[in-house]
Amino acid sequence: MSYMEMFVALLAVILFASVSVMMNRAMLEQYDLLVNASAYLQASHLNHSILDEIDSKLFSKQLAFKNITTQYNTTRTLNLQHNGGTYNVQIAAAYSDSLGVPLTTPEVNMIYVRVRTTTTTAGLNQPVVMQRVYTKTHLNL
């Protein structure tokens, strides 16, 4: 085997190795995107379920409007068996204005409460944050 044949064989090995490395890197990036998307969807579902829990309790009169800030300033840790993830949900409720901007000093007879949920887990690039502003009505006193 001449030097030229050895050089061509070496170039072929380098070409196939670099193609293999690029394919593996692309598959790893796709896997990371898939894990992040799956964790984002699950965290979004958890946030919605907590906000909907407050809605349903207010509607069924199991929760008084004035008790939202006392009962929903908490942290929940949820271990989901089907996907093997542990999700940390931080719930913060505060009196706010009509746009959801928290007030530094609550006024008398406040009619708006903002509830913000922040969920983190392994695989998420950034936490999932959702918020909802609840309005006091004659139905949820």
C-alpha positions as CSV (number, residue, x, y, z in Angstrom):
1,M,0.0,0.0,0.0
2,S,1.5,3.3,-1.1
3,Y,1.5,6.5,0.9
4,M,-1.3,7.9,-1.3
5,E,-3.6,5.0,-0.6
6,M,-2.9,5.3,3.1
7,F,-3.6,9.1,3.0
8,V,-6.9,8.5,1.2
9,A,-7.9,5.8,3.7
10,L,-7.0,8.2,6.6
11,L,-9.1,10.9,5.0
12,A,-12.0,8.5,4.7
13,V,-11.8,7.5,8.4
14,I,-11.7,11.2,9.3
15,L,-14.7,12.0,7.1
16,F,-16.8,9.1,8.5
17,A,-15.8,10.0,12.1
18,S,-16.7,13.7,11.7
19,V,-20.1,12.7,10.1
20,S,-20.7,10.4,13.0
21,V,-19.8,13.1,15.6
22,M,-22.1,15.6,13.8
23,M,-25.0,13.1,13.8
24,N,-24.6,12.3,17.4
25,R,-24.5,16.0,18.4
26,A,-27.6,16.6,16.4
27,M,-29.4,13.7,18.0
28,L,-28.3,15.0,21.5
29,E,-29.6,18.5,20.7
30,Q,-32.9,17.0,19.6
31,Y,-33.1,14.9,22.8
32,D,-32.5,18.1,24.9
33,L,-35.2,19.9,23.1
34,L,-37.6,17.0,23.5
35,V,-36.9,16.8,27.3
36,N,-37.3,20.5,27.7
37,A,-40.6,20.6,25.7
38,S,-42.0,17.6,27.7
39,A,-41.0,19.2,31.1
40,Y,-42.5,22.6,29.9
41,L,-45.8,21.0,29.0
42,Q,-46.0,19.1,32.3
43,A,-45.1,22.2,34.3
44,S,-47.6,24.3,32.4
45,H,-50.3,21.7,33.2
46,L,-49.4,21.8,36.9
47,N,-49.6,25.6,36.9
48,H,-53.0,25.6,35.2
49,S,-54.3,22.9,37.6
50,I,-53.4,25.0,40.7
51,L,-55.0,28.2,39.2
52,D,-58.1,26.1,38.2
53,E,-58.2,24.7,41.7
54,I,-58.5,28.2,43.1
55,D,-61.2,29.0,40.5
56,S,-63.3,25.9,41.4
57,K,-63.0,26.5,45.1
58,L,-64.1,30.1,44.7
59,F,-67.0,29.1,42.5
60,S,-68.2,26.3,44.9
61,K,-67.7,28.6,47.9
62,Q,-65.2,26.3,49.6
63,L,-62.7,29.2,49.6
64,A,-63.5,32.7,50.7
65,F,-61.8,35.5,48.6
66,K,-60.0,36.9,51.7
67,N,-58.4,33.5,52.3
68,I,-56.6,33.2,49.0
69,T,-53.6,35.1,50.2
70,T,-53.3,33.0,53.4
71,Q,-53.9,29.5,51.8
72,Y,-52.0,30.0,48.6
73,N,-48.6,31.4,49.7
74,T,-46.9,28.1,49.7
75,T,-44.5,25.7,47.9
76,R,-45.6,22.3,46.7
77,T,-43.3,19.5,45.7
78,L,-44.9,17.0,43.3
79,N,-43.3,13.7,42.4
80,L,-44.8,12.4,39.2
81,Q,-44.3,8.6,38.8
82,H,-45.1,8.3,35.1
83,N,-42.3,10.6,33.9
84,G,-39.9,10.3,36.8
85,G,-39.7,14.0,37.5
86,T,-40.0,16.0,40.7
87,Y,-41.6,19.4,40.1
88,N,-41.3,22.3,42.6
89,V,-44.2,24.7,42.4
90,Q,-43.9,28.0,44.3
91,I,-47.3,29.7,44.7
92,A,-47.4,33.4,45.6
93,A,-50.7,35.2,46.2
94,A,-50.8,39.0,46.8
95,Y,-53.2,41.8,46.7
96,S,-52.8,43.7,43.5
97,D,-54.3,46.3,41.2
98,S,-56.5,45.4,38.2
99,L,-53.5,44.7,36.0
100,G,-51.9,42.2,38.5
101,V,-49.2,44.5,39.8
102,P,-48.7,43.7,43.5
103,L,-49.4,46.5,46.0
104,T,-46.9,47.3,48.6
105,T,-49.6,48.2,51.2
106,P,-53.0,46.6,50.8
107,E,-55.9,49.0,51.0
108,V,-59.1,48.4,52.7
109,N,-61.6,46.3,50.8
110,M,-59.2,45.1,48.1
111,I,-61.0,43.4,45.2
112,Y,-58.0,42.0,43.3
113,V,-55.7,39.2,44.2
114,R,-52.9,38.0,41.9
115,V,-51.8,34.4,42.2
116,R,-48.4,33.6,40.5
117,T,-47.2,30.0,40.1
118,T,-43.6,29.2,39.3
119,T,-42.6,25.7,38.5
120,T,-39.0,24.3,38.2
121,T,-37.7,20.8,37.5
122,A,-34.7,19.1,36.0
123,G,-34.7,19.4,32.2
124,L,-36.3,22.9,32.1
125,N,-34.1,25.6,30.7
126,Q,-36.1,28.3,32.6
127,P,-38.9,28.1,35.1
128,V,-42.5,28.1,33.9
129,V,-44.4,31.1,35.3
130,M,-48.1,31.7,35.1
131,Q,-50.4,34.2,36.9
132,R,-54.0,35.0,37.2
133,V,-55.8,37.9,38.7
134,Y,-59.0,37.1,40.8
135,T,-61.7,39.6,41.3
136,K,-63.9,39.8,44.4
137,T,-67.6,39.5,43.5
138,H,-70.8,38.8,45.5
139,L,-70.3,35.1,44.6
140,N,-67.0,34.6,46.4
141,L,-67.3,36.6,49.6
